[in-house]
Amino acid sequence: MTGRGSLSKYFIGAGAKTLRGTEVDPKVSRGHEFQGVDIFLAFVGTPENREKIPVTYIWMDDSDDPPLRSELTGTWYNSRKGQPHRTPEYRLYYPAAAEPVVYRAAAGDSLFLCMTADRRVLAILCPSGSSIEQKLLWLFGLTLTEDFALSQRDIGTEGGRDIDLAARFILDELGIEAEEPVPAAFDQLVGRFGLAFPSTAIFSAFARDNLTGIDPVASPDDALLAWMEQEEALFRHLEREIVTERLRSGFFDERGADVDGFLKFSLGVQNRRKSRAGYAFGHHTEVILQAHKLRFTREATTEKRNAADFLFPGEDEYADPSWPDDKLVMLAVKTTCKDRWRQVLAEADRIGEKHLLTVEPAISRAQTAEMQTQNLRLVLPQPLHETYHDEQRDWIMNVAEFLQLAESGS
C-alpha cells in the first residue's frame, strides 16, 4: 500500500528531552515547569505576555494499560521577562490538573513535545529506555542529549517520514488514526460481502487475492508486510462504513439514550480491531509457509495442553521421543509483544531456542536483551529492522532467514 502521505500531515514539529527532577518531582520542586524547551518557540511563537495554549498531557509506558491522558492547557511564557539585559527564555507551565499524568514520570525519564497539525501540543512522558521511547525517537527522527535540552525537528518543512506500517503502529498508540487511501479492491469487497465482515480467513484471502505483484517465495518479508497493509486498509474502510451506518440508526430506545448500548458497541469496535489483526497475521504467515512448501502444524498441542502457533515439522514429530530435539522448530506469531511475549516461553519445552514473529517496531533494548536471556529469538519483516538499534539488528532474524531455519526441521 502507498499514498498514506508523510508525518507532516499530522505534526508540525516535535522535540525530545530528558527530564530533571525539578520538572516532575514534587519533592524537589513544585514549579510545574518544563525547562530547556526554549527552541520549541519555533512552533509556539514568542508572545509578549503569558499565553495559554491547548496541551494534551500523556503518560505512556510498555504495559498493556492504555495511555493516561488529560486534555488541558499549558502556559507558554518568557521566564526572563523584565530582564532586558538577558536573552528571552521560554518555558511551558503545566497546571495542577496535569499532575496525575506528569508525576508518573521521574527524573531521567523522557518528554516529547509535539505540535500537531491542528496546533495542539502533545506533552508525552515515558520511561527512559522503554519501547515507547524508542518508538517515538524513531518516528520523529530525534535523539536525546545529555544536557537536558530539547532536540527537535521541523516536520512541517522537512515532511517527516512516510506513514508506513511501522509509523501507523505508533500513531495508533498515540490515539491518532492515520488516513488510509481507499484500496482499489474496496468496492469489490463491499459488492461481494456487503456492509458486513466476512470470516477472518476469507477476509485475509480476499486481501491477498486482490493485491498484484507479490511474490511470497522470492520476497517473503515484503509479501507479509504488503498483505498486512492491504488487509488493514480494507478493514478500516469497511469498518468506517459499518460504524457510520450504525451511528445513523442511533442509540435510542423507549427509555431514551441507550448509553450502555453505545458503550458496548464502541468496546466491540476496539476489540474487533485487535483480534482481527492477530488472526490476519496468522493467516498470512501460514500462506508464506505453504508457499515455501514447509511441513508444519498450526496450533499444535505440546506439553500441558499449551498450543504453539506453528510447529515444525509437526505435532506428531514433536510427540515422538525418538525425533531429535534439534530438528524441532516453533514459531509464535503476535502482532505486538509487550509483556505477552513471555507466554511463548511456556510452549514447546523440547525446543531450546524459540522464535517469535511480530510486526511491532522499535522494541526496547531492555526487552530484547531479556528475550535473549530467555532463549527467545525475535523475527520481523526486514523493512521493520530499521526501527531497531544496530546491536539489536545483529540478533533479529528476518522472515527469509527464519524460513531457511524451518526448512532444516521440515
Secondary structure, DSSP 4 states (H G I P E B T S, - for coil): -----BGGGTEEEEEEEEPPHHHH-TTT----EE-S-GGGHHHH---SS-EEEEEEEEE--SSSSPPEEEEEEEEEEETTTT-TTS---EEEE--GGGHHHHTT--TT-EEEEEEETTS-EEEEEE-TT-HHHHHHHHHHT----TTSPPEEE-HHHH--SB--HHHHHHHHHTT-----PPPTTHHHHHHHH-SS---HHHHHHHHHHT--S--TTT-HHHHHHHHHHHHHHHHHHHHHHHHHHHHHH-SEETTEE-HHHHHHHHHHHHHHHHHHHHHHHHHHHHHHHHHTT---EEEEE-GGG-EEEEEES-HHHHH-TTS-GGG-EEEEE-S--GGGGGGGGGS-TT-SSEEEE-------HHHHHHHHHTTEEEE--GGGGGGS-HHHHTT-B-HHHHHHHHHHH-
